[in-house]
Amino acid sequence: MLTDPTFYLLAIPAVILLGLAKGGFAGVGAIAMPLLALRISPVQAAAILLPVLVVQDAVGVWAFRKNWDREILTLMIPSAVIGIVAAYLLAAEVSATAVLATLGAISIVFACYRLWISRGGRVPVSRDAPRALGVALGIASGFTSQVAHAGQPPFQMWVLPKNLSPQVLVGTTAIFFAAINIFKIPAYLALGQFTHENLLAAAVLTPLAIASTLLGVWLVRRVNAERFITIIYVLMIVVGVQLLYKAAS
């Protein structure tokens, strides 16, 4: 895989988009896993990306360490851990094809949801929703994050109605996913997903991951990237359809 040019044609933009997302362009990194799954199995893609995500998380948390919401994190991080454990316990029962189909479906739903929100659609969760719903969404975020690094949709459903300032939203998101990515490490180790090949691929991509995260931190305070983000979500729908077709085949 380290010498496969097609893998890198997909992995390089995937890691750059992950870095931009960690730097503040929330949501665009969700296309990273679907992109890699076009070439390799989603299980292997997740194993390669997790070390990259942990490094990017460290940069993002440091950049936004003073901007975060304590109430959201104390509710959702423990809930997400429950979801991570549940996904780990079910991992042996889920085939790679099922993961591929799930990833494709999540990609399409998340992209459509974000496009709808960007055009003035209402988030289907009120600001004063009961905490029990926040717990449920936290569990869902941890579960989908463990399976396919796709924990953004449930998390955003709970957080976006809170009308946080942009800096606090980015900081809260950075700390939440940094925490749950660390909690995912033991599960990936137990499942034997950190092979020598996967760790080498992650190591090769790590310098790009750091640079792209720093770029995202710099850009998010200086540019309005709405059109760029819209293009990413449209591409995510296309990739999601391709993954569903691949799973069906």
C-alpha positions in Angstrom: 0.0 0.0 0.0 2.9 2.4 0.7 3.8 2.2 -3.0 0.3 2.4 -4.3 -0.1 5.7 -6.1 -3.9 5.4 -6.2 -4.0 5.1 -2.4 -2.1 8.4 -2.1 -4.2 10.2 -4.7 -7.1 9.6 -2.3 -5.2 9.7 1.1 -3.5 13.1 0.5 -6.7 15.1 -0.1 -8.4 13.1 2.6 -5.8 14.0 5.2 -5.8 17.7 4.1 -9.5 17.9 4.5 -9.3 16.3 7.9 -6.7 18.9 8.9 -8.9 21.7 7.7 -11.8 20.3 9.7 -9.7 20.0 12.8 -8.5 23.6 12.2 -12.1 24.9 12.2 -13.8 24.0 8.9 -16.3 21.7 10.7 -17.7 18.8 8.8 -15.4 18.7 5.7 -13.3 16.0 7.2 -16.2 13.6 7.1 -15.3 12.8 3.5 -11.9 11.4 4.4 -13.1 7.9 5.3 -15.4 7.5 2.3 -12.5 8.6 0.0 -10.1 6.0 1.4 -12.8 3.3 1.3 -13.0 3.7 -2.4 -9.6 2.0 -2.6 -9.1 0.0 0.6 -11.5 -1.7 3.1 -13.2 0.7 5.5 -11.8 -1.2 8.5 -8.2 -0.6 7.2 -9.0 3.0 6.3 -10.2 3.6 9.9 -7.1 2.0 11.4 -4.8 4.2 9.2 -6.7 7.4 10.0 -7.0 7.0 13.8 -3.3 7.8 14.6 -3.5 10.7 12.1 -6.6 12.0 13.8 -5.0 11.8 17.2 -2.1 13.9 16.1 -4.4 16.5 14.4 -6.5 16.6 17.6 -3.5 17.6 19.6 -2.9 20.6 17.3 -6.6 21.5 17.2 -7.0 21.3 21.0 -3.9 23.4 21.6 -5.2 26.1 19.1 -8.6 26.4 20.7 -7.8 25.3 24.3 -9.4 28.5 25.7 -12.7 28.2 23.9 -15.1 25.3 24.9 -18.4 24.5 26.5 -18.1 22.5 29.8 -21.7 21.5 29.9 -21.8 19.9 26.5 -18.5 18.0 27.0 -19.5 16.6 30.4 -22.7 15.3 29.0 -21.5 13.9 25.6 -18.0 12.5 26.3 -19.2 9.8 28.8 -22.1 9.1 26.5 -19.8 8.6 23.5 -17.7 6.2 25.5 -20.7 4.0 25.9 -21.2 4.0 22.1 -17.5 3.2 21.5 -17.7 0.2 23.8 -21.0 -1.0 22.2 -19.4 -0.8 18.7 -16.3 -2.7 19.9 -18.5 -5.5 21.3 -20.4 -5.7 18.0 -17.3 -5.5 15.8 -16.9 -9.2 15.4 -20.5 -9.6 14.2 -20.3 -6.9 11.5 -18.9 -7.6 8.1 -16.7 -5.2 6.1 -19.5 -5.0 3.5 -21.9 -3.8 6.2 -19.4 -1.2 7.3 -19.0 -0.1 3.7 -22.8 0.3 3.2 -23.1 2.1 6.6 -20.4 4.5 5.7 -22.0 5.2 2.3 -25.4 5.9 3.9 -23.9 8.1 6.6 -22.0 10.1 4.0 -25.1 10.8 2.0 -27.3 11.6 5.0 -24.7 13.8 6.6 -23.9 15.7 3.4 -27.6 16.3 2.7 -28.2 17.4 6.3 -25.3 19.9 6.2 -26.4 21.3 2.8 -30.0 21.7 4.2 -28.7 23.5 7.3 -26.4 25.8 5.2 -29.5 26.9 3.2 -31.5 27.9 6.3 -33.0 24.6 7.3 -33.8 24.1 11.0 -31.8 21.6 13.1 -34.4 18.9 14.2 -33.3 19.4 17.9 -34.4 22.3 20.0 -32.0 24.3 22.2 -33.9 23.2 25.3 -34.1 19.5 24.4 -34.0 17.1 27.3 -30.5 15.9 28.4 -31.6 12.3 27.8 -31.6 13.2 24.0 -28.1 14.5 24.4 -27.0 11.3 26.0 -28.6 9.3 23.2 -26.9 11.4 20.5 -23.6 11.1 22.4 -23.9 7.3 22.3 -24.7 7.5 18.6 -21.7 9.7 18.0 -19.4 7.3 19.8 -20.8 4.3 18.0 -20.5 5.7 14.5 -17.1 7.2 15.3 -15.8 3.8 16.4 -17.2 2.1 13.3 -16.2 4.6 10.6 -14.9 7.9 12.2 -18.3 9.3 11.4 -19.4 10.8 14.7 -20.1 14.3 13.5 -23.8 14.1 12.6 -25.2 13.1 16.0 -22.8 15.5 17.8 -23.8 18.4 15.6 -27.5 17.7 16.0 -27.0 18.3 19.8 -24.5 21.2 19.6 -25.6 23.4 16.7 -28.9 24.4 18.4 -26.9 25.8 21.3 -25.9 28.8 19.2 -22.3 28.8 20.4 -19.9 31.4 19.1 -17.7 30.1 16.2 -14.6 29.8 18.4 -16.4 28.0 21.2 -18.1 25.7 18.6 -14.7 24.8 17.1 -13.0 24.4 20.4 -15.8 22.2 21.9 -15.8 20.0 18.8 -12.0 19.7 18.9 -11.9 18.6 22.5 -14.9 16.2 22.1 -13.4 14.3 19.2 -9.9 14.4 20.7 -11.3 12.6 23.8 -13.2 10.0 22.0 -10.4 9.2 19.5 -8.2 8.5 22.5 -10.8 6.2 24.0 -11.0 4.4 20.6 -7.3 3.4 20.7 -7.7 0.4 23.1 -10.6 -1.0 21.0 -8.5 -0.8 17.8 -5.6 -2.5 19.6 -7.8 -5.3 20.9 -9.2 -5.8 17.4 -5.7 -6.1 15.9 -6.2 -3.2 13.5 -2.9 -1.4 14.2 -0.8 -3.6 11.8 2.7 -2.7 10.8 1.5 -1.7 7.3 -1.3 0.5 8.7 0.9 2.3 11.2 3.6 2.9 8.5 1.0 4.5 6.2 -0.3 6.7 9.1 3.3 7.8 9.9 3.9 8.8 6.2 0.7 10.9 6.3 1.3 12.5 9.7 3.5 15.5 8.6 0.8 16.4 6.1 -1.8 16.0 8.8 0.0 18.5 11.1 0.6 21.0 8.3 -3.0 20.9 7.1 -4.4 21.4 10.6 -2.2 24.4 11.2 -3.4 25.7 7.8 -7.0 25.2 8.9 -6.4 27.1 12.1 -4.9 30.0 10.2 -7.6 30.0 7.4 -10.7 29.7 9.6 -10.0 33.1 11.1 -9.4 34.8 7.7 -11.7 33.4 5.0 -15.3 32.6 4.3 -15.3 29.2 2.7 -19.0 28.5 2.3 -18.7 27.7 -1.5 -15.7 25.4 -0.9 -17.6 23.5 1.9 -20.7 23.2 -0.3 -18.6 21.5 -3.0 -17.2 19.1 -0.4 -20.6 18.0 0.7 -21.8 17.5 -2.9 -18.7 15.3 -3.5 -19.5 13.5 -0.3 -22.9 12.5 -1.7 -21.3 11.2 -4.9 -18.7 9.2 -3.0 -21.5 7.9 -0.7 -23.5 6.6 -3.7 -20.3 4.9 -5.0 -19.7 3.2 -1.7 -23.3 1.9 -1.6 -22.9 0.6 -5.1 -19.6 -1.1 -4.1 -21.2 -2.7 -1.1 -24.1 -4.0 -3.2 -21.8 -5.4 -5.7 
